[in-house]
Structure formats: C-alpha cells, structure tokens
Amino acid sequence: MPSVTVRQLSAETHRALKLRAARHGRSTEAEIRAILDATVKPETSVRLGSLLAEIGQASGGVELGIVRDKATSEPMRFE
C-alpha cells in the first residue's frame, strides 16, 4: 500500500488531528486516512447504464420500449 509523509505540519494542526481522532476513537494516522478518503471520494457515483442512457437521450436516441423484468430468479444449481 502506498504511503505519504507530511512534513512541517503545524503543532496546532497536529493537536487538532489528535483531538479529532480521539473523538472518533481511532489513531491519528487512521483519522488522517479517513479525512483524505472522504475528501477525494466522489459525492455521487454514476452507474454505467444511467450514463449511457443519458448520452443516448442527449444525442436524440431511440426509445426501444423494453420493459425490464425485475423479478428475482433462483440461482442455478449444479448438483
């Protein structure tokens, strides 16, 4: 797993990180990882099918009128 070193972090910031980590019940390092993960994670994820449908509609695509079967089925058994 990649690692990053942050140099010249102010004492005030380091103290604030330690306090925040304690409030969340984790180490300072785990808190920093959580902050970074939350910061770079996209707010919404776009599903491929939705994206393709949007592209098709924007380009004047054709509505096929296909009704999707939403019923669940039993998994195959190989006995």
C-alpha positions as CSV (number, residue, x, y, z in Angstrom):
1,M,0.0,0.0,0.0
2,P,1.4,3.4,-0.9
3,S,2.4,5.8,1.9
4,V,2.8,9.5,2.2
5,T,4.8,11.6,4.6
6,V,3.6,15.1,5.5
7,R,6.4,17.4,6.7
8,Q,6.2,20.7,8.5
9,L,2.7,20.2,9.9
10,S,2.0,22.9,12.4
11,A,1.7,21.9,16.1
12,E,-1.8,23.4,16.1
13,T,-2.9,21.2,13.2
14,H,-1.3,18.2,14.7
15,R,-3.1,18.8,18.0
16,A,-6.4,19.3,16.2
17,L,-5.9,16.0,14.3
18,K,-5.1,14.1,17.5
19,L,-8.2,15.5,19.3
20,R,-10.4,14.7,16.3
21,A,-9.0,11.2,16.1
22,A,-9.7,10.7,19.9
23,R,-13.3,11.9,19.4
24,H,-13.7,9.3,16.7
25,G,-12.0,6.5,18.6
26,R,-9.1,5.9,16.2
27,S,-5.4,6.7,15.8
28,T,-4.2,10.0,14.4
29,E,-3.0,8.1,11.3
30,A,-6.4,6.4,10.8
31,E,-8.1,9.8,11.2
32,I,-5.9,11.3,8.5
33,R,-6.7,8.4,6.2
34,A,-10.4,8.9,6.9
35,I,-10.2,12.6,6.1
36,L,-8.3,12.0,2.9
37,D,-10.7,9.2,1.8
38,A,-13.7,11.4,2.4
39,T,-12.1,14.4,0.6
40,V,-11.2,12.6,-2.6
41,K,-14.3,10.3,-2.8
42,P,-16.8,11.4,-5.4
43,E,-20.0,12.7,-3.9
44,T,-22.1,10.6,-6.2
45,S,-21.3,7.6,-8.3
46,V,-22.6,7.4,-11.8
47,R,-23.7,4.0,-12.9
48,L,-22.7,2.9,-16.4
49,G,-26.2,2.2,-17.6
50,S,-27.5,5.5,-16.4
51,L,-24.6,7.3,-18.1
52,L,-25.2,5.5,-21.4
53,A,-28.9,6.2,-21.3
54,E,-28.2,9.9,-20.6
55,I,-25.7,10.0,-23.6
56,G,-28.3,8.3,-25.8
57,Q,-31.1,10.8,-24.8
58,A,-28.8,13.8,-25.3
59,S,-28.0,12.6,-28.8
60,G,-31.6,12.1,-29.8
61,G,-31.5,8.3,-29.3
62,V,-34.4,5.9,-29.9
63,E,-36.7,4.7,-27.1
64,L,-36.9,0.9,-27.6
65,G,-39.8,0.4,-25.2
66,I,-38.1,-2.5,-23.5
67,V,-39.7,-3.5,-20.1
68,R,-37.2,-4.8,-17.7
69,D,-38.1,-7.9,-15.8
70,K,-37.4,-7.0,-12.1
71,A,-38.4,-10.4,-10.8
72,T,-35.8,-12.3,-8.9
73,S,-34.8,-15.8,-10.0
74,E,-33.4,-18.8,-8.3
75,P,-29.6,-19.3,-8.8
76,M,-28.6,-22.3,-11.0
77,R,-27.8,-25.5,-9.1
78,F,-25.1,-27.9,-10.3
79,E,-25.8,-31.0,-8.2
